[in-house]
């Protein structure tokens, strides 16, 4: 009988982060999990299309046995097996965030590696690449079940198709235009070695995973692609986890349809990271993204950013981009010697260009006038790899940030359930700065 680790999905902030981090830690520690009350802290509880895709993507990577993987499900069991690099293609199928699905499986592809004489592929594993499509529609008609089918060659490619369903894990929201018809399929490539193998967090040789993702790349409720490329992935690289990302097409809410690729090297050896001094200010850059809208919108936004940041702004421009639907965002990148942060605000109905610009510039100005090394969103996302580094002997991590958000404290509580020997503690410093130590 499988011994499942119980996870309460309503704990803390009660959103999708609990599900995603639980899946990541389950894969990397080979721990079966039973999650209840999934997303109980949201107005629309249970699995949305984005979360379902994350579950099935994780299952495909490690040959997991899954129960409860259906739209609206508030309970799920997930029994992992060996993690295998490969060519994976996933379709969200609605406006769900592709970037959050990526963040669920990326640490597993980077760190987990199956041990076998055949270049790391375990005996009995189906190494044929997969396409996972949770879309409710297809070119052949409505109501076609999600498909998982071989695609391409062995060389990990992960394709996430879909749009941005407006799901917001930091506040309530109501997705629109999504079919809620549940489809349940077994995505498990079963292993002859069975369940119960040792945890697979260990360095191995290089095995490339090439991931192609389609869907919401610029979502008001998730990290945009630019954050992954300029902030998140460079930080992981400094810790020993290497991946590169390339944007092919923007996908804004509500149309989605964006596309980007990620090349991942498996078998990383994690090292702790110290970020207590961000160093000298190098540059601040602002970009107004415009897709299928008048360029004058971006011009007004750039003018407003210049007014707000003044001499602290080194470069600002409007960028007209290709996207299936209309979209607008203001991105402000603050580069320091030892760290880079990115702040974003999205255009929407009943919000002026000046207001969009002001919201992004306000975040950037707060960071520029503080001494913290990293912001609150990057804090949430680095806690898990830092804990894994400490767990695997890669040493402690120390960084400074703002007072911890509920997202961060929820993440810390969850990590302690899987990695009980890892300690995460905070030390208040002057001017509202908090030092976080992970060891």
N, C-alpha and C positions, 0 to 999 in steps of 0.2 A: 504494500500500500504506500502510495507516494506521500511524503511528509511535506506539506505545503507551508511556506512562510506566509502568515496572514498579513495583509496590507489593507489598512483602512483608507479608502480613497477620499473620505471626507475630512481627514486630518488637516489641520493648519489652513492653508489657503484653499484646499479642496478642489483643485483644478487638474488639468491634464498633465501638468508636470509630474505629479505623483505617479501616474501611469507610465509616462515615458521613462523616467529615471528608474522605476521598478523594473521595467523590461531590460534596460541597459545593465543594471546590476545583477539581474537574474541570469542574463546570458554570460556575464563575465565571472560570476562566482558559481555558476552551475546550480543555482538555487531555484527549485520549483516555487511558484508564488500563487497565492489565491487573493485577488483584489476584490473587495466589496465596496459598495457605495461609490462607484466611479464617478468623479466629477460632481459629487453631491453639493459642492459649494457654488455651482453654476445654476442659472435659471433654467437651462436646458440640460438635464443631467444625462449621464451615460455616454456611450461611445458615439461620437460623430464620425463622419467619413474619414477625416484626417487621423483620428485616433485608431480607427479600424485598420487603416493602411499601416500605421506604425506597428500595430500588433502583428499583422500578417507579414510585414517586412522583417520584423525580428524573428518570427517563426521560420521564415524561409532561410535566414542566415544561419540558424543553429539547429534546424531540424526539430523544432519544438512541437510538442503536442499541446493543442489549445482547445479550450471549451469556453463558450460565451462570446466568441468573436462575431458580433452582429450589431448592426446599427441600433442604438438605444440601450444596449446591454449595460447594466450597472454592476455586473459581476463577471469575473474572468479567472480562469486558471491557465497557467503557462508553465510547461515543463520543458526546460531547455536541454539541448545536447551540444555536440561539438560545433564550434563556429568555423565556417568554411568560407574563404574568399571565393568569389565567383562573379558571374555576370548577372546582375539583378535589375529587373525593370519593374517599377511599381507605378500604378495609376491611382491617384487619390480619387478622381472622378467627380469632385465638386470643387468648391472654393476653398478647400482645406489647405493649410500651409505645408508646402513641400519642404521648407527649411526646417521645420520642427520634426518632421518625419526623419529627415537626414540626421538631425542631432540625436535621435533615439538610437540609431544603428551605427553611427560613425565610430564611437569608442570601441564597439565590439569588433568592427572590421579592422581597426587600427591595432588593438591589443590582443584580441583573442586569436588563437591559432591552433588548429588541430595537428596532433603529432602522429606522423605516419611515415613510412619509407618512401611514399610516392609524393615527394615535394609538399609534404604537410597535409595532404588530403587523407582523411581517415578512411579505413577500409569499410566499404559498404555505404559510403555517402554518395548521394546523387550529386555529382558535380556539374550537371547540366544547368546552364543559366536559366533563370525564371523571369517571367513577367507576371506581376501581381496587379490586377486591375480591379479596383473596388467601385468603378463607375457604374451608375445605374442605367446609363444609356450607351448605345454603340451605333455604328453606322448601319448595322443590320436591323435596328429597331429598338424599341424601348423594352426594358425589363430583362435584358440579357444578363445572366449571372456574371459575377466577377470571374475572371479567368486567370489561371496560373499555367503558363505554357513555356516550353523551352524557347530560348531566343539567343541568337548570336553565339559567340565562342566564349570559352572560359577565360575570363579577364574581367573582373567584377564590374558590371555596369548596372547601376541602379536608376531606373527611370520612374520618376514620380510625375504622373500626369494628373491634371485637374486644375482647379481654380482655387480661389481663396474664399472659404465658406464663412469668413467673418468671425470664426471662432476666436474667442478672446479669453486666454487663461489668466488674465489679471483682473477682469471685470465681466459682469454679465453681458450677454449678447444673444441675438436671435438670428441664426443663419437662415438664408432665404434661398429658395429655388432648389432645395436638396430633396431628392427622393429618399424617404426613410424606410423603404422596403428592405428588410434584412436579408442578407445572403450569407450563408455559412458554408465554407469549403475548407477542406483539410489541405493546408499548404506544406505539410510536413514531409520532407525527404527522410524516411525512417532509416536509422542506422542499425546495422547488424550487431553492433556492439552494445546497443540498448541504452537505457537511461541510467544515470548515476555515475558517469565518468567524473574524474577529478576536475576541479576548476581549471580553466584554460587561460589564465592571465600569465603569460610567460613569453619572453622574446623568442622569435624564430627568424628564419631567413626572410628575405624580401619576397612578397607576393603582391602583385598589383591588383587593386580593385578599381575599375573604371565605372563611375556612377553617372548616369544621365537622368536628370530630374526635370519633370515638367509639372507646372501648376502655379500656385501663388508664390512668386518670388519677392513681391513687395506688398506685404500684408500689414495693416495697422496693428494687428494683434500678435505679431511674431517678428523675430529678427529678420530684417531684409537681407537679401543676398550680399549686399555691400558690407554688412556687419560681419557675416561669415568670412568673407574674403579678406577684409582689411583688419579685423580685430580678433575674431575667435580663432580662425585657423593659424594665424601667426603665433598666437599664444600657445596653442597646442604644439606647434613646431618647436618652440623653445623648450617644451617639456619632453620632446623626443617623438612626438606623434606627427607624421608628415602627410599632408594632403594639399592638393592645389585645386582651385575652383575657377571655372571660366563661365561667364554669363553669355548665353547666346540670344536670349529674348526675354524681355521683361514681362512679368505677369502681375497686373494690378487687380485689386478687388474692384468690382465683383467678377470681371470676365476671366481672370486667371490666364492660363495658356502660356506662362513663361517657361523658359528652358535654361538649365545650366548643367555643366558637367563637373564631376569631382574625381580626381585620381587619388587613390588611397594606397599607401604602403602598409602592409600588415607586418606584425612582429615587432612593434615598437617596444623599447625599453624606457619606461617612464622615469623622469627625473622631477624632483620638486622644483618650485619656482619662487624666487624672492622678488617682490614688487613693492618695496616700501618707499622708493624714491623714483619718481617718474622722470627725473632729469629736466634739462632745459626745454623750453617750449620751442619747437622747430617750426611749425606752421599750423594755421587753421584754414581750411578750405571749405567752401560751400558750393553745392550743386543743386539746382532746381531741375528735377526730372519732369519732362512733359511728354505724354503719349496721347496722340489723337485729340489734342486740345490746343487752343490758341497759345502761341509762344509768349504773348503778352502777359499771361498768368505767371510764367516763370520769371519774366523780367521784373514784374512788380515784387515778387518774392525776394529776388536777389537784392533789389533796392532796399527792401525792408531789413534784410539780414545785414547789409552794409551799415545801415543806420544804427542797428542794435549793437553790433560788435565793433564798429569803428576800426581803429588801427590794429586791433587784435586779429582781424581778418586779412589773410594774405592773398587769397584767390577766390573768385566767385564767378560762376557762369551758369548759363542755361544749357541743358542737354536734352535734345529731342530724341526720344528712343522709340524703338519698334515694339509694339504690343498689340495683342488681339483686341483689346478694349481701351477705353480712356483711362488715364491715370496721372497722378501728380504727387510728387513728394519733394520735400526739402531735406537734403542730407548735409550735415556739418561734421567734418572730420577734424579732430584735434590731435595733432601729432606731437609727441614729446620724445626725448632721447630714448626712453626705455619702455614706452607704452603708447598706444593709439586708442582713442575712443571715437565712437560715431553716434551722432544724435539725429533723430529723424522725426519728421512730422508729415502727415499725409493730408492732401487736399480732399475735401468732401463737400457735399451740398451744404449750403448755409454757413460756410466758413470762408471768409475772405482770404485772398492771397496774403495779405499783411498778417492775418492771424496765424496762418500756416507757418509763415516765416518766423513769427514771434515765438511760437511754441518750440521750434527747433533751436533758435538762437538763445532762448532762455535756458534750455538745458545745457547748451555748450558754454554759456557764460558762467553758469554755476560751477561747472567743472574747471574752467580756466581760472576762476577766482578761488578755488580750493586747493588743497595739497594732496588729495587722495590720488592713489595710483590708478585705480580702476573704478568704474561706475557700478550702479546697482545691478544692471542686467548682466554684465560680464561676470559679476560676482556669483550670481545664480548659476551660471554656466561653467565656471571654472572650479567650483567646489567639488564636483564629482571627479574630474580627472586628477585634481590635487589629492583627493582622498585615496584614489587608486594608486597614485605614486607612493604615498606613505604606506599603503597596505602591501605593496610589492617590493619595499626596500629601496625605493628611489629617493628617499629623504623627505624632509618636511618642506612645506610651502608657507610663506608669510607674505601678506599683502595688506595695503591700507585701502579703505573704502568708506562710503557713507554708512550711517547706522543701518543695520541689516533689515531688509524688507521681510514681510511675511513669507514671500516666496523663498527667500534664502533660509530662514529658520525652519521652514517645512522641509527644504532639501537637506538640511543638516540632520534633522530628526530621521528622515528616511535613510540616509547614508549609514547612520548608527545601527540600523536594523540589519544591514548586510555586512558592514565592516565594523564590528563592535570594538576592535582594538585601535581604531583610528580616532584620535581626539581632535575636535574642532572647537576652538575657544576664541573669545574676543577680548580685546583690551582697549578700553576707551582712551582716546588721546585728546589733545587740545582741539578746539574749534569744530567739534562734532565729528572728528575723524575716528574711525575704529580700525584697529589692527586685528587681523584674523590670522590665526596660526593653525595649520593643518599638519598633524604629526602622529 
